[in-house]
Amino acid sequence: MTARELRTWADLYAAEPWGEERDAGNADALANVLVGLQTPKGKTHKWRRYTPEYRKPRRRAQTLEAMKAVAQKFTSMIGARRQAERKEG
């Protein structure tokens, strides 16, 4: 899969998610409709989420120094790989 294809799929998922996340959204919508039907007249029902969210906790923002260290490590790895490829070729 090319980077362009990956980006296209990511954009499609952002616009219309599929899988468990979509199923949870549909279940929430149905639950809210059912609760709304059972709400007595004169009272309003506020939409809420009934299904749990299983997402990874947010990470702390990286510092500029940490980003530079990762970039340097990555570029050194690429450089070492290219040198090894040149020796083999």
Phi and psi restraints in degrees (value plus and minus 20) as a CYANA .aco file:
   2 THR   PHI    -101.7   -61.7
   2 THR   PSI     146.8   186.8
   3 ALA   PHI     -82.4   -42.4
   3 ALA   PSI     -57.1   -17.1
   4 ARG   PHI     -84.5   -44.5
   4 ARG   PSI     -62.9   -22.9
   5 GLU   PHI     -84.0   -44.0
   5 GLU   PSI     -62.2   -22.2
   6 LEU   PHI     -80.9   -40.9
   6 LEU   PSI     -63.4   -23.4
   7 ARG   PHI     -84.2   -44.2
   7 ARG   PSI     -59.3   -19.3
   8 THR   PHI     -82.0   -42.0
   8 THR   PSI     -65.5   -25.5
   9 TRP   PHI     -84.6   -44.6
   9 TRP   PSI     -59.9   -19.9
  10 ALA   PHI     -82.9   -42.9
  10 ALA   PSI     -60.6   -20.6
  11 ASP   PHI     -85.4   -45.4
  11 ASP   PSI     -60.5   -20.5
  12 LEU   PHI     -83.5   -43.5
  12 LEU   PSI     -62.5   -22.5
  13 TYR   PHI     -86.2   -46.2
  13 TYR   PSI     -57.3   -17.3
  14 ALA   PHI     -84.7   -44.7
  14 ALA   PSI     -56.7   -16.7
  15 ALA   PHI     -95.6   -55.6
  15 ALA   PSI     -63.8   -23.8
  16 GLU   PHI    -162.0  -122.0
  16 GLU   PSI      71.0   111.0
  17 PRO   PHI     -85.5   -45.5
  17 PRO   PSI     134.1   174.1
  18 TRP   PHI    -149.3  -109.3
  18 TRP   PSI     150.5   190.5
  19 GLY   PHI      66.0   106.0
  19 GLY   PSI    -171.4  -131.4
  20 GLU   PHI     -81.4   -41.4
  20 GLU   PSI     -56.1   -16.1
  21 GLU   PHI     -84.1   -44.1
  21 GLU   PSI     -61.7   -21.7
  22 ARG   PHI     -87.5   -47.5
  22 ARG   PSI     -61.8   -21.8
  23 ASP   PHI     -79.6   -39.6
  23 ASP   PSI     -61.5   -21.5
  24 ALA   PHI     -83.9   -43.9
  24 ALA   PSI     -59.7   -19.7
  25 GLY   PHI     -83.8   -43.8
  25 GLY   PSI     -60.5   -20.5
  26 ASN   PHI     -86.9   -46.9
  26 ASN   PSI     -60.3   -20.3
  27 ALA   PHI     -83.8   -43.8
  27 ALA   PSI     -60.3   -20.3
  28 ASP   PHI     -82.2   -42.2
  28 ASP   PSI     -63.4   -23.4
  29 ALA   PHI     -81.8   -41.8
  29 ALA   PSI     -65.4   -25.4
  30 LEU   PHI     -83.2   -43.2
  30 LEU   PSI     -64.3   -24.3
  31 ALA   PHI     -80.9   -40.9
  31 ALA   PSI     -60.3   -20.3
  32 ASN   PHI     -87.4   -47.4
  32 ASN   PSI     -56.1   -16.1
  33 VAL   PHI     -84.5   -44.5
  33 VAL   PSI     -66.0   -26.0
  34 LEU   PHI     -83.7   -43.7
  34 LEU   PSI     -61.5   -21.5
  35 VAL   PHI     -85.9   -45.9
  35 VAL   PSI     -59.5   -19.5
  36 GLY   PHI     -82.0   -42.0
  36 GLY   PSI     -55.7   -15.7
  37 LEU   PHI     -88.7   -48.7
  37 LEU   PSI     -49.2    -9.2
  38 GLN   PHI    -110.0   -70.0
  38 GLN   PSI     -25.9    14.1
  39 THR   PHI     -92.6   -52.6
  39 THR   PSI     108.6   148.6
  40 PRO   PHI     -80.3   -40.3
  40 PRO   PSI     132.2   172.2
  41 LYS   PHI     -81.4   -41.4
  41 LYS   PSI     122.6   162.6
  42 GLY   PHI      73.0   113.0
  42 GLY   PSI     -37.4     2.6
  43 LYS   PHI    -125.1   -85.1
  43 LYS   PSI     131.8   171.8
  44 THR   PHI    -129.3   -89.3
  44 THR   PSI     129.2   169.2
  45 HIS   PHI    -125.5   -85.5
  45 HIS   PSI     105.5   145.5
  46 LYS   PHI    -113.3   -73.3
  46 LYS   PSI     108.8   148.8
  47 TRP   PHI     -81.6   -41.6
  47 TRP   PSI     117.4   157.4
  48 ARG   PHI    -164.1  -124.1
  48 ARG   PSI     148.0   188.0
  49 ARG   PHI    -114.2   -74.2
  49 ARG   PSI     105.3   145.3
  50 TYR   PHI    -120.0   -80.0
  50 TYR   PSI     -41.9    -1.9
  51 THR   PHI    -114.4   -74.4
  51 THR   PSI     126.0   166.0
  52 PRO   PHI     -92.8   -52.8
  52 PRO   PSI     134.4   174.4
  53 GLU   PHI    -122.5   -82.5
  53 GLU   PSI     102.9   142.9
  54 TYR   PHI    -126.6   -86.6
  54 TYR   PSI      59.2    99.2
  55 ARG   PHI    -139.2   -99.2
  55 ARG   PSI     133.9   173.9
  56 LYS   PHI     -88.3   -48.3
  56 LYS   PSI     124.1   164.1
  57 PRO   PHI     -84.0   -44.0
  57 PRO   PSI     129.2   169.2
  58 ARG   PHI     -86.9   -46.9
  58 ARG   PSI     120.8   160.8
  59 ARG   PHI    -108.5   -68.5
  59 ARG   PSI     136.1   176.1
  60 ARG   PHI     -90.1   -50.1
  60 ARG   PSI     130.3   170.3
  61 ALA   PHI     -85.3   -45.3
  61 ALA   PSI     120.0   160.0
  62 GLN   PHI     -97.5   -57.5
  62 GLN   PSI     128.6   168.6
  63 THR   PHI    -101.1   -61.1
  63 THR   PSI     143.4   183.4
  64 LEU   PHI     -81.6   -41.6
  64 LEU   PSI     -58.8   -18.8
  65 GLU   PHI     -84.3   -44.3
  65 GLU   PSI     -60.3   -20.3
  66 ALA   PHI     -85.5   -45.5
  66 ALA   PSI     -60.7   -20.7
  67 MET   PHI     -83.7   -43.7
  67 MET   PSI     -61.1   -21.1
  68 LYS   PHI     -83.3   -43.3
  68 LYS   PSI     -60.8   -20.8
  69 ALA   PHI     -83.3   -43.3
  69 ALA   PSI     -62.0   -22.0
  70 VAL   PHI     -84.9   -44.9
  70 VAL   PSI     -63.0   -23.0
  71 ALA   PHI     -83.9   -43.9
  71 ALA   PSI     -61.2   -21.2
  72 GLN   PHI     -85.3   -45.3
  72 GLN   PSI     -61.7   -21.7
  73 LYS   PHI     -82.9   -42.9
  73 LYS   PSI     -63.9   -23.9
  74 PHE   PHI     -83.1   -43.1
  74 PHE   PSI     -66.3   -26.3
  75 THR   PHI     -86.9   -46.9
  75 THR   PSI     -53.2   -13.2
  76 SER   PHI     -89.0   -49.0
  76 SER   PSI     -56.1   -16.1
  77 MET   PHI     -84.9   -44.9
  77 MET   PSI     -62.7   -22.7
  78 ILE   PHI     -84.6   -44.6
  78 ILE   PSI     -63.2   -23.2
  79 GLY   PHI     -81.4   -41.4
  79 GLY   PSI     -61.4   -21.4
  80 ALA   PHI     -85.6   -45.6
  80 ALA   PSI     -58.9   -18.9
  81 ARG   PHI     -85.5   -45.5
  81 ARG   PSI     -63.4   -23.4
  82 ARG   PHI     -85.3   -45.3
  82 ARG   PSI     -57.7   -17.7
  83 GLN   PHI     -84.4   -44.4
  83 GLN   PSI     -60.6   -20.6
  84 ALA   PHI     -85.6   -45.6
  84 ALA   PSI     -57.7   -17.7
  85 GLU   PHI     -86.4   -46.4
  85 GLU   PSI     -57.9   -17.9
  86 ARG   PHI     -86.6   -46.6
  86 ARG   PSI     -58.2   -18.2
  87 LYS   PHI     -87.9   -47.9
  87 LYS   PSI     -58.2   -18.2
  88 GLU   PHI     -92.3   -52.3
  88 GLU   PSI     -56.1   -16.1
